[in-house]
Amino acid sequence: MTSILLDTSNTVGHPSGPEYQLAVGEGIYYLQDDLHLATPPPHPSEHTNANPNPLATAPRPPTTGVKISLSCMNSRKPPPLYNIANLGSTRSNLVTSVIKESEKESRSSHETSSDGLTAHTTNASAAKTPVFGEDNALLTPAAGKDSAKRKKPKTSIVKSNSSFISRVMSHEAMTKRIQEHTTDGLFVFANINRAFQWLDLSPNNDTKAQHIIKILFTKAHMLCHDTNSFTKGPNHLDIIMGASTADIMWFEAYSQKYARINKNAVINASPIYQIKWLPGSENLFLAAHMDGALIVYDKERDDATFVPEERPPLISISKGSEKDHRPLLINKSVNSRNQKSNPVASWKISNHRINDFAFSPDSRHLAVVTEDGFLHIIDYLNEQLTDIYPSYYGGFLCVCWSPDGKYVLTGGQDDLVSIWSLRERRLVARCPGHHSWVSSVAFDPWRCDERNYRFGSVGEDRRLLLWDFNAAMLHRPKALSVRQRGSISSHAPLVRNRTESQATTRFRSDSNLTTADSVEGEGMVEHPVESRTRTAELPPVMSKIIDEDPMSWLGFEEDHIITACAHGHIRLWSRPQEATNSSQVDLHS
């Protein structure tokens, strides 16, 4: 394990050698930059009483390791292996919308979300993106003189005297660095403990180790954050952050102004484990609290003490003898007539921690994974739960969608990556290879097409695994056809009810059936645990220990694979020169 860098300065290295190379079929990935973020020491106000018991663990704020949000201002060409024009009949057309900075500005953009999935926008397809709450007139901004003007927070973070913020450090040449930043350069926002940093990791940049701005919080640890691709522009970039103290901070990077939401936990007192802007929305974002609540906030609305509206749960699911798992309890609907203050909507999905969630590329569905080991698929525009899938055992920790929206990946405490088909409503394959919990999964859109998929995963075993997947190459184990009595129970742990239902067996593969039709055409379905003897297994094409500490984040860019570990290492792995010029992925090499 590397020593934690307790200092105010980041360091960057360029190690070389076979141990810093990733050999895959398309070529060799090289470690280009190894950025080590400085970890701030605890704030003096965080006094901890010494415990004489050597086995005792002192209470600490929740932490998630280093999480990253990426932003690139310039529109880039679509991945060469992925044809967006062919997605009209599927549930994802990879569209998000962008507010124009001026009438002369193009509406196309490129953005990489916190789950590493690249979103592309075209002017023709922007209107197709559904917007959450668009049917509620109370959520429509009032037309007026300033209605088209992009709003910013009011409080300067540099001049703030709030006890919430301990210190703000800006680079002495901050203005010059921002002005010289190229439009195709890469801005990176990263958290580590109570520090939040804005970095420039653009190519040929000699100041990668020097933050543009660094914010130190007093007691709060920022656990998650996201940039808004809808409102970003040359002079505007909205960032939302979720803290261990349940506070939410809206930060506009260029003006260095901020606003606090859910201040003093007036709406929900539970820490925020994941947060993301709603697709196509300028103001709304979704926060996952550790108490199992999903809450939609508006960055410009005031907070008020929240009293849940009286609405019965849609469905109650029994798990063994327990009956405490309520899939979607609507405490406040987006259609509520009471929209004077936050929250805009509030749902209770579990009594356990929500570890991650991801929006589908067509902006219609939400995949949510929880600590109790369930994947929930939600039609969030209509506030309806459609499917619940269980893990093999243990909790799910991460989730992401394929670029075309046909598949969902999950990783978790069963050391497995699982591939779920939303079209067929079933588990497609399990992917063994990790030796510990899987902490992050992401598709590589630059090596995906209509049939072939590349995805990666990192875990607490310090490994990066890459996988190539094609539905045609998967076959159910032979044990399925020659299974003897008792063979399932002898190989599968009895951790959940295995009662088969007609609802979970009537869905069959149909290449002409769109995912939207298959998911929206039925009611909520609770799926059983699939035995490993009934499920295909997919081996990785590459597995390697790439760090000395547990991994916490993974993302794919056109020129790089980006990884982050729990103790502050952000590593950029340059792609093989021919990787982005290849016309076909060889999945059988």
C-alpha positions as CSV (number, residue, x, y, z in Angstrom):
1,M,0.0,0.0,0.0
2,T,1.3,3.4,-0.9
3,S,1.7,6.1,1.7
4,I,-1.0,8.7,1.7
5,L,0.3,12.1,0.5
6,L,-0.6,14.4,3.3
7,D,0.3,17.7,1.7
8,T,-1.1,20.6,-0.2
9,S,0.7,19.8,-3.5
10,N,-0.2,17.1,-6.0
11,T,2.6,15.1,-7.8
12,V,2.7,13.6,-11.2
13,G,4.9,10.9,-12.5
14,H,5.5,9.0,-15.7
15,P,6.6,5.5,-14.8
16,S,7.5,3.0,-17.5
17,G,8.2,-0.7,-17.8
18,P,6.2,-3.9,-18.4
19,E,4.3,-3.5,-15.1
20,Y,2.8,-0.2,-16.5
21,Q,1.5,-1.7,-19.7
22,L,-1.8,-3.3,-20.6
23,A,-1.6,-6.0,-23.3
24,V,-4.9,-6.4,-25.2
25,G,-5.7,-7.8,-28.6
26,E,-5.7,-4.4,-30.3
27,G,-2.3,-3.5,-28.9
28,I,-0.5,-2.1,-25.8
29,Y,-1.9,0.5,-23.5
30,Y,0.8,2.5,-21.8
31,L,0.7,4.4,-18.5
32,Q,1.1,8.0,-19.6
33,D,0.5,10.0,-16.4
34,D,0.3,9.0,-12.8
35,L,-1.2,11.9,-10.8
36,H,-1.2,11.6,-7.1
37,L,-3.7,13.9,-5.3
38,A,-2.7,15.4,-2.0
39,T,-4.9,14.1,0.8
40,P,-5.8,16.8,3.3
41,P,-5.3,16.0,7.0
42,P,-8.3,16.0,9.3
43,H,-9.6,19.5,10.2
44,P,-8.6,20.6,13.7
45,S,-12.3,20.6,14.8
46,E,-12.5,16.9,14.0
47,H,-11.2,15.7,17.4
48,T,-11.3,12.0,18.0
49,N,-10.9,10.5,21.4
50,A,-8.2,7.9,21.7
51,N,-9.6,4.5,22.4
52,P,-7.3,2.2,24.4
53,N,-8.8,-0.9,22.7
54,P,-6.5,-1.7,19.8
55,L,-9.3,-3.5,17.9
56,A,-11.7,-0.5,18.1
57,T,-12.4,1.5,15.0
58,A,-12.8,5.3,15.5
59,P,-15.9,6.7,13.8
60,R,-15.0,8.4,10.5
61,P,-17.1,10.2,7.9
62,P,-18.3,8.0,5.0
63,T,-15.8,7.8,2.1
64,T,-15.9,6.5,-1.4
65,G,-12.3,6.9,-2.5
66,V,-11.5,9.2,-5.5
67,K,-14.5,9.9,-7.8
68,I,-14.0,11.8,-11.1
69,S,-16.2,14.0,-13.3
70,L,-14.9,14.9,-16.8
71,S,-15.8,17.8,-19.1
72,C,-14.7,18.6,-22.6
73,M,-16.1,21.8,-24.2
74,N,-15.5,20.8,-27.9
75,S,-17.8,18.4,-29.8
76,R,-16.0,15.3,-30.9
77,K,-16.8,12.9,-33.7
78,P,-18.8,9.8,-32.6
79,P,-16.8,6.7,-31.8
80,P,-15.7,5.1,-35.1
81,L,-17.2,1.7,-34.2
82,Y,-20.5,3.1,-33.1
83,N,-23.1,4.3,-35.6
84,I,-25.6,6.5,-34.0
85,A,-27.8,6.5,-37.0
86,N,-28.7,2.9,-36.5
87,L,-30.2,3.4,-33.1
88,G,-33.6,4.7,-34.1
89,S,-35.4,1.5,-33.1
90,T,-33.6,0.9,-29.8
91,R,-34.2,2.5,-26.5
92,S,-31.0,4.7,-26.7
93,N,-30.1,7.4,-29.2
94,L,-27.4,8.9,-27.0
95,V,-29.0,12.3,-27.0
96,T,-28.6,15.1,-24.4
97,S,-29.4,18.7,-25.0
98,V,-27.3,21.8,-24.6
99,I,-28.3,25.4,-23.9
100,K,-26.7,27.7,-26.4
101,E,-24.4,30.4,-24.9
102,S,-25.4,32.6,-27.9
103,E,-27.5,32.3,-31.1
104,K,-24.3,31.7,-33.1
105,E,-23.2,28.7,-31.0
106,S,-23.8,25.2,-32.1
107,R,-25.9,22.9,-30.0
108,S,-23.7,19.9,-30.3
109,S,-21.5,18.8,-27.4
110,H,-19.4,16.0,-26.0
111,E,-19.5,15.1,-22.4
112,T,-18.3,12.1,-20.4
113,S,-20.4,11.4,-17.4
114,S,-19.2,10.1,-14.1
115,D,-19.9,6.5,-15.1
116,G,-17.5,6.9,-18.1
117,L,-20.2,6.8,-20.8
118,T,-19.8,9.3,-23.6
119,A,-22.8,11.2,-24.7
120,H,-23.2,12.8,-28.1
121,T,-25.7,15.4,-29.2
122,T,-27.0,16.5,-32.5
123,N,-29.3,19.4,-33.2
124,A,-31.9,17.2,-34.9
125,S,-32.1,14.7,-32.0
126,A,-32.0,17.1,-29.1
127,A,-35.8,17.6,-29.2
128,K,-36.3,13.9,-28.6
129,T,-34.8,14.0,-25.1
130,P,-37.6,13.6,-22.6
131,V,-37.5,16.0,-19.6
132,F,-38.5,15.0,-16.1
133,G,-41.5,17.0,-14.9
134,E,-42.2,18.7,-18.2
135,D,-46.0,18.0,-17.8
136,N,-46.1,19.9,-14.5
137,A,-46.6,23.6,-15.3
138,L,-45.3,24.5,-11.8
139,L,-41.8,23.2,-12.8
140,T,-41.7,25.3,-16.0
141,P,-39.6,28.4,-15.6
142,A,-41.7,31.6,-15.9
143,A,-41.1,33.5,-19.2
144,G,-39.6,36.9,-18.8
145,K,-36.7,39.2,-19.5
146,D,-34.2,37.0,-17.8
147,S,-35.7,33.6,-18.6
148,A,-33.1,32.8,-21.3
149,K,-30.2,34.1,-19.2
150,R,-28.2,31.4,-17.5
151,K,-28.3,31.8,-13.8
152,K,-25.4,31.4,-11.4
153,P,-25.1,31.0,-7.6
154,K,-24.8,34.2,-5.6
155,T,-22.1,33.5,-3.0
156,S,-18.4,33.8,-3.8
157,I,-16.6,30.8,-2.6
158,V,-13.3,32.7,-2.3
159,K,-14.8,35.4,-0.1
160,S,-17.2,33.1,1.9
161,N,-17.0,33.2,5.7
162,S,-19.1,30.0,6.0
163,S,-17.9,27.5,8.6
164,F,-18.8,24.8,6.0
165,I,-15.8,25.8,3.9
166,S,-12.4,25.7,5.5
167,R,-10.1,27.0,2.8
168,V,-10.1,27.8,-0.9
169,M,-6.8,27.8,-2.9
170,S,-6.8,29.2,-6.4
171,H,-3.9,28.9,-8.8
172,E,-2.1,32.2,-9.1
173,A,-2.5,32.0,-12.9
174,M,-6.0,30.7,-12.8
175,T,-7.5,33.2,-15.3
176,K,-4.7,32.7,-17.7
177,R,-4.9,28.9,-17.5
178,I,-8.6,28.9,-18.2
179,Q,-8.2,31.3,-21.1
180,E,-5.5,29.2,-22.7
181,H,-7.4,26.0,-22.2
182,T,-8.2,24.5,-25.6
183,T,-11.8,23.6,-26.4
184,D,-10.8,20.0,-26.9
185,G,-8.9,19.8,-23.7
186,L,-10.0,17.8,-20.7
187,F,-11.1,19.3,-17.4
188,V,-11.2,16.8,-14.4
189,F,-13.0,17.3,-11.1
190,A,-11.9,15.0,-8.3
191,N,-12.6,14.5,-4.6
192,I,-10.4,13.0,-2.0
193,N,-11.6,13.1,1.6
194,R,-12.6,16.7,2.5
195,A,-10.9,18.1,-0.6
196,F,-12.3,18.9,-4.0
197,Q,-10.0,19.8,-6.9
198,W,-10.5,21.2,-10.4
199,L,-7.6,20.0,-12.7
200,D,-6.6,20.3,-16.3
201,L,-5.4,17.0,-17.8
202,S,-5.3,18.2,-21.4
203,P,-2.6,16.7,-23.6
204,N,0.7,18.7,-23.8
205,N,-0.2,20.4,-20.5
206,D,2.8,20.9,-18.2
207,T,0.7,21.9,-15.2
208,K,-1.4,18.8,-14.7
209,A,-0.3,18.4,-11.1
210,Q,-1.3,22.0,-10.3
211,H,-5.0,22.5,-9.4
212,I,-6.9,25.3,-11.0
213,I,-8.9,25.6,-7.8
214,K,-8.9,23.4,-4.6
215,I,-11.6,23.6,-2.0
216,L,-11.1,22.2,1.5
217,F,-14.3,21.6,3.6
218,T,-14.4,21.8,7.4
219,K,-16.0,18.5,8.2
220,A,-17.8,17.4,5.1
221,H,-16.3,14.8,2.7
222,M,-17.6,15.2,-0.8
223,L,-18.6,11.6,-1.8
224,C,-19.9,12.3,-5.3
225,H,-20.2,15.0,-7.9
226,D,-21.4,15.6,-11.5
227,T,-21.0,18.3,-14.2
228,N,-24.0,19.5,-16.2
229,S,-23.6,18.8,-19.9
230,F,-26.9,20.7,-20.7
231,T,-25.7,24.1,-19.4
232,K,-22.0,23.9,-20.0
233,G,-20.4,26.5,-22.3
234,P,-17.1,28.4,-22.8
235,N,-17.9,30.6,-19.8
236,H,-20.2,28.4,-17.7
237,L,-19.9,25.0,-16.0
238,D,-22.4,23.8,-13.3
239,I,-21.2,21.2,-10.8
240,I,-23.2,19.5,-8.2
241,M,-21.6,17.8,-5.1
242,G,-23.0,15.5,-2.4
243,A,-21.4,15.4,1.0
244,S,-21.1,13.1,4.0
245,T,-23.0,15.7,6.0
246,A,-26.0,15.5,3.7
247,D,-25.2,18.9,2.3
248,I,-25.4,19.5,-1.4
249,M,-23.3,22.2,-3.1
250,W,-24.1,23.8,-6.4
251,F,-20.8,25.3,-7.7
252,E,-20.3,27.3,-10.9
253,A,-16.6,26.8,-11.7
254,Y,-15.9,29.9,-13.8
255,S,-17.5,32.5,-11.5
256,Q,-16.3,30.6,-8.4
257,K,-19.7,31.0,-6.8
258,Y,-21.8,28.5,-4.9
259,A,-25.0,27.8,-3.2
260,R,-25.9,25.2,-0.5
261,I,-28.9,22.9,-0.8
262,N,-30.4,20.7,1.9
263,K,-28.4,22.9,4.3
264,N,-28.3,21.6,7.8
265,A,-30.1,18.5,6.6
266,V,-33.5,20.2,6.5
267,I,-34.9,17.8,3.9
268,N,-32.9,14.6,4.5
269,A,-30.2,14.0,7.1
270,S,-28.6,11.0,5.5
271,P,-25.2,11.3,3.6
272,I,-25.4,11.4,-0.2
273,Y,-23.7,8.5,-1.9
274,Q,-24.4,9.4,-5.6
275,I,-25.6,12.5,-7.4
276,K,-26.3,13.3,-11.0
277,W,-28.0,16.0,-13.1
278,L,-31.2,14.8,-14.7
279,P,-30.8,14.4,-18.5
280,G,-32.0,17.4,-20.4
281,S,-32.5,19.6,-17.3
282,E,-30.9,22.9,-16.5
283,N,-31.9,22.9,-12.8
284,L,-32.9,19.4,-11.6
285,F,-30.6,16.8,-10.2
286,L,-31.1,13.4,-8.5
287,A,-29.4,12.6,-5.2
288,A,-29.2,9.1,-3.6
289,H,-29.1,9.2,0.1
290,M,-27.7,6.5,2.2
291,D,-31.0,5.8,3.9
292,G,-32.4,4.4,0.6
293,A,-34.1,7.7,-0.6
294,L,-33.9,9.1,-4.1
295,I,-34.7,12.8,-4.1
296,V,-35.0,15.2,-7.0
297,Y,-33.8,18.7,-6.1
298,D,-33.9,22.0,-8.0
299,K,-30.7,24.1,-7.7
300,E,-32.7,27.4,-7.7
301,R,-35.5,26.5,-5.3
302,D,-35.3,27.2,-1.6
303,D,-35.3,24.4,1.0
304,A,-38.2,23.8,3.4
305,T,-38.9,21.2,6.1
306,F,-40.1,18.2,4.2
307,V,-43.2,16.3,5.3
308,P,-43.9,13.2,3.1
309,E,-47.1,13.2,1.2
310,E,-49.5,10.5,2.2
311,R,-49.2,7.9,-0.6
312,P,-49.3,4.1,-0.1
313,P,-46.4,2.0,-1.5
314,L,-47.0,0.6,-4.9
315,I,-45.9,-3.0,-4.1
316,S,-44.4,-4.7,-1.1
317,I,-42.0,-7.5,-1.7
318,S,-41.3,-10.2,0.9
319,K,-37.8,-11.4,1.2
320,G,-37.8,-14.6,3.3
321,S,-39.8,-13.8,6.4
322,E,-39.0,-10.1,6.1
323,K,-41.5,-7.6,4.6
324,D,-39.5,-4.4,4.9
325,H,-38.5,-4.0,1.3
326,R,-40.7,-1.5,-0.5
327,P,-39.5,-1.0,-4.0
328,L,-40.9,2.5,-4.7
329,L,-42.6,4.5,-2.0
330,I,-43.5,7.9,-3.4
331,N,-43.2,10.4,-0.6
332,K,-43.6,13.3,-3.1
333,S,-44.6,13.0,-6.8
334,V,-43.2,15.2,-9.5
335,N,-46.8,15.9,-10.3
336,S,-47.5,17.3,-6.9
337,R,-49.1,20.8,-6.8
338,N,-46.7,21.8,-4.0
339,Q,-43.6,22.8,-5.9
340,K,-42.7,26.1,-4.1
341,S,-39.7,24.5,-2.4
342,N,-37.4,21.5,-2.5
343,P,-37.7,18.6,-3.0
344,V,-39.3,18.4,-6.4
345,A,-39.8,14.6,-6.0
346,S,-38.9,12.1,-3.3
347,W,-39.0,8.3,-3.6
348,K,-38.0,5.6,-1.0
349,I,-36.6,2.6,-2.9
350,S,-35.0,0.6,-0.1
351,N,-34.3,0.6,3.6
352,H,-30.6,0.0,2.7
353,R,-28.0,2.2,1.2
354,I,-28.2,3.1,-2.5
355,N,-24.7,2.6,-3.8
356,D,-25.0,3.8,-7.4
357,F,-27.5,4.7,-10.1
358,A,-27.3,5.5,-13.8
359,F,-29.7,7.0,-16.4
360,S,-30.3,5.1,-19.6
361,P,-28.9,6.7,-22.8
362,D,-32.4,7.4,-24.0
363,S,-33.1,9.3,-20.8
364,R,-36.2,7.3,-20.0
365,H,-35.1,4.8,-17.4
366,L,-33.0,4.6,-14.3
367,A,-30.9,1.7,-13.0
368,V,-30.4,1.7,-9.2
369,V,-28.3,-0.7,-7.2
370,T,-28.5,-1.1,-3.4
371,E,-26.6,-2.5,-0.5
372,D,-29.1,-5.4,0.0
373,G,-28.2,-6.8,-3.4
374,F,-30.9,-5.6,-5.8
375,L,-30.9,-3.9,-9.2
376,H,-33.9,-1.8,-9.7
377,I,-35.1,-0.6,-13.2
378,I,-37.3,2.5,-12.9
379,D,-39.3,4.3,-15.5
380,Y,-38.5,7.5,-13.6
381,L,-40.4,9.8,-16.0
382,N,-43.6,8.0,-14.9
383,E,-42.3,7.2,-11.4
384,Q,-42.9,3.4,-11.9
385,L,-40.7,0.5,-11.0
386,T,-40.5,-2.1,-13.8
387,D,-38.0,-4.7,-12.7
388,I,-36.0,-6.0,-9.7
389,Y,-33.1,-8.3,-10.2
390,P,-31.1,-9.9,-7.4
391,S,-27.4,-10.4,-7.1
392,Y,-25.8,-13.8,-6.7
393,Y,-25.0,-12.8,-3.2
394,G,-24.1,-9.6,-1.3
395,G,-24.7,-6.1,-2.3
396,F,-24.4,-4.4,-5.7
397,L,-21.8,-1.5,-5.7
398,C,-21.9,-0.1,-9.2
399,V,-24.0,0.0,-12.4
400,C,-23.8,1.4,-15.9
401,W,-25.7,1.1,-19.3
402,S,-24.3,0.0,-22.6
403,P,-24.1,2.9,-25.2
404,D,-27.1,1.5,-27.0
405,G,-29.2,0.9,-23.9
406,K,-29.6,-2.8,-24.5
407,Y,-27.6,-4.0,-21.6
408,V,-26.9,-3.0,-18.0
409,L,-23.7,-3.9,-16.1
410,T,-23.5,-4.4,-12.3
411,G,-20.6,-5.2,-10.0
412,G,-20.6,-5.9,-6.4
413,Q,-19.7,-7.9,-3.3
414,D,-20.0,-11.3,-5.1
415,D,-16.8,-10.4,-7.0
416,L,-18.7,-10.7,-10.2
417,V,-19.6,-8.4,-13.1
418,S,-23.1,-9.3,-14.3
419,I,-24.6,-8.5,-17.7
420,W,-28.4,-7.9,-17.8
421,S,-30.5,-7.7,-21.0
422,L,-33.3,-5.2,-20.6
423,R,-34.7,-6.4,-23.9
424,E,-35.1,-10.0,-22.7
425,R,-35.5,-9.1,-19.1
426,R,-33.0,-11.6,-17.9
427,L,-29.4,-12.1,-16.7
428,V,-27.3,-12.7,-19.8
429,A,-23.9,-13.6,-18.3
430,R,-21.8,-13.5,-15.2
431,C,-18.2,-12.4,-15.5
432,P,-15.8,-13.9,-12.9
433,G,-12.2,-12.7,-12.7
434,H,-12.0,-10.3,-9.7
435,H,-10.6,-11.5,-6.4
436,S,-12.6,-9.0,-4.3
437,W,-15.5,-6.5,-4.5
438,V,-16.1,-4.8,-7.9
439,S,-16.2,-1.1,-7.3
440,S,-16.7,0.4,-10.8
441,V,-17.8,-0.7,-14.2
442,A,-18.0,1.2,-17.5
443,F,-18.4,0.5,-21.2
444,D,-15.8,1.7,-23.7
445,P,-17.9,3.4,-26.4
446,W,-14.9,3.8,-28.6
447,R,-14.8,0.0,-29.0
448,C,-18.5,-0.8,-29.3
449,D,-20.8,-1.2,-32.2
450,E,-24.3,-2.7,-32.8
451,R,-23.1,-6.2,-31.9
452,N,-19.8,-6.0,-30.1
453,Y,-19.1,-4.4,-26.8
454,R,-16.0,-3.6,-24.8
455,F,-16.3,-2.9,-21.1
456,G,-14.1,-2.7,-18.1
457,S,-14.2,-3.1,-14.4
458,V,-12.0,-2.3,-11.4
459,G,-12.2,-3.5,-7.8
460,E,-10.8,-3.6,-4.4
461,D,-8.4,-6.3,-5.6
462,R,-6.5,-3.4,-7.3
463,R,-7.2,-5.0,-10.7
464,L,-8.4,-3.6,-14.0
465,L,-10.2,-6.2,-16.2
466,L,-11.3,-5.7,-19.8
467,W,-14.0,-7.7,-21.4
468,D,-15.2,-8.2,-25.0
469,F,-18.8,-9.3,-25.3
470,N,-21.0,-10.4,-28.2
471,A,-24.4,-11.9,-27.5
472,A,-23.8,-14.6,-30.2
473,M,-20.8,-15.9,-28.4
474,L,-22.6,-16.7,-25.2
475,H,-24.0,-20.1,-24.6
476,R,-25.8,-21.5,-21.6
477,P,-23.8,-24.1,-19.7
478,K,-24.4,-27.7,-20.7
479,A,-25.6,-28.4,-17.2
480,L,-28.8,-26.6,-18.2
481,S,-29.8,-29.4,-20.6
482,V,-28.5,-32.4,-18.7
483,R,-29.3,-31.1,-15.2
484,Q,-30.1,-33.7,-12.7
485,R,-32.5,-33.3,-9.8
486,G,-31.0,-31.2,-7.0
487,S,-28.2,-29.9,-9.2
488,I,-29.3,-26.3,-8.8
489,S,-29.6,-26.3,-5.1
490,S,-26.3,-28.1,-4.7
491,H,-24.4,-25.4,-6.5
492,A,-26.3,-22.2,-5.6
493,P,-26.3,-20.5,-2.1
494,L,-29.7,-20.3,-0.6
495,V,-29.7,-16.6,0.1
496,R,-33.0,-15.7,-1.4
497,N,-36.4,-17.2,-2.2
498,R,-36.1,-19.1,-5.5
499,T,-39.8,-19.2,-6.3
500,E,-40.2,-19.2,-10.0
501,S,-43.0,-17.0,-11.3
502,Q,-44.8,-17.0,-14.6
503,A,-43.8,-13.4,-15.0
504,T,-40.1,-14.2,-15.0
505,T,-40.3,-17.1,-17.5
506,R,-42.6,-15.7,-20.2
507,F,-40.0,-13.3,-21.7
508,R,-38.1,-14.7,-24.6
509,S,-35.5,-13.3,-26.9
510,D,-37.0,-11.4,-29.8
511,S,-34.6,-9.4,-32.0
512,N,-37.5,-7.3,-33.4
513,L,-38.7,-6.3,-29.9
514,T,-37.4,-3.0,-28.7
515,T,-36.3,-2.6,-25.1
516,A,-38.7,0.2,-24.5
517,D,-41.6,-2.0,-25.6
518,S,-40.4,-4.9,-23.4
519,V,-39.9,-2.8,-20.3
520,E,-42.9,-0.5,-20.6
521,G,-45.4,-3.1,-21.7
522,E,-45.6,-5.0,-18.4
523,G,-46.0,-4.3,-14.7
524,M,-43.3,-4.7,-12.1
525,V,-41.5,-8.0,-12.2
526,E,-39.4,-9.4,-9.4
527,H,-36.9,-11.8,-10.9
528,P,-35.4,-14.9,-9.1
529,V,-31.7,-15.6,-8.5
530,E,-30.3,-17.4,-11.5
531,S,-28.1,-20.4,-10.6
532,R,-24.6,-20.4,-11.9
533,T,-25.3,-23.7,-13.7
534,R,-27.9,-21.9,-15.8
535,T,-26.0,-18.8,-16.7
536,A,-23.2,-18.3,-19.2
537,E,-19.8,-17.1,-17.9
538,L,-17.6,-14.6,-19.8
539,P,-13.8,-14.6,-19.2
540,P,-11.9,-11.3,-19.4
541,V,-9.5,-10.5,-22.3
542,M,-7.2,-8.7,-19.9
543,S,-6.6,-8.8,-16.1
544,K,-3.9,-6.9,-14.3
545,I,-3.1,-5.3,-11.0
546,I,-2.6,-1.7,-11.8
547,D,-2.3,0.0,-8.5
548,E,-1.1,-0.5,-4.9
549,D,-4.4,0.5,-3.4
550,P,-8.1,-0.5,-3.9
551,M,-9.6,0.9,-7.1
552,S,-12.6,3.3,-6.9
553,W,-13.3,4.7,-10.5
554,L,-13.0,3.8,-14.2
555,G,-13.7,5.8,-17.3
556,F,-13.0,5.6,-21.0
557,E,-12.0,8.5,-23.3
558,E,-11.2,8.6,-26.9
559,D,-7.4,8.6,-26.3
560,H,-7.2,7.2,-22.8
561,I,-8.5,4.8,-20.1
562,I,-8.7,6.7,-16.8
563,T,-8.5,4.9,-13.5
564,A,-8.6,6.2,-9.9
565,C,-7.8,4.5,-6.5
566,A,-9.0,5.1,-3.0
567,H,-5.9,6.9,-1.9
568,G,-5.5,9.5,-4.6
569,H,-3.9,8.0,-7.7
570,I,-5.4,9.1,-11.0
571,R,-3.8,7.3,-13.9
572,L,-4.2,7.9,-17.7
573,W,-3.5,4.9,-19.9
574,S,-2.9,5.9,-23.5
575,R,-4.5,3.8,-26.1
576,P,-2.6,1.9,-28.9
577,Q,-2.1,4.1,-31.9
578,E,-4.1,1.9,-34.1
579,A,-6.9,1.4,-31.6
580,T,-9.1,4.3,-32.6
581,N,-8.5,3.7,-36.3
582,S,-9.5,0.1,-36.4
583,S,-12.6,-0.7,-38.4
584,Q,-13.7,-3.8,-36.4
585,V,-13.2,-5.3,-33.0
586,D,-11.8,-8.8,-33.1
587,L,-13.7,-10.5,-30.2
588,H,-12.4,-14.0,-31.0
589,S,-8.6,-13.4,-30.9
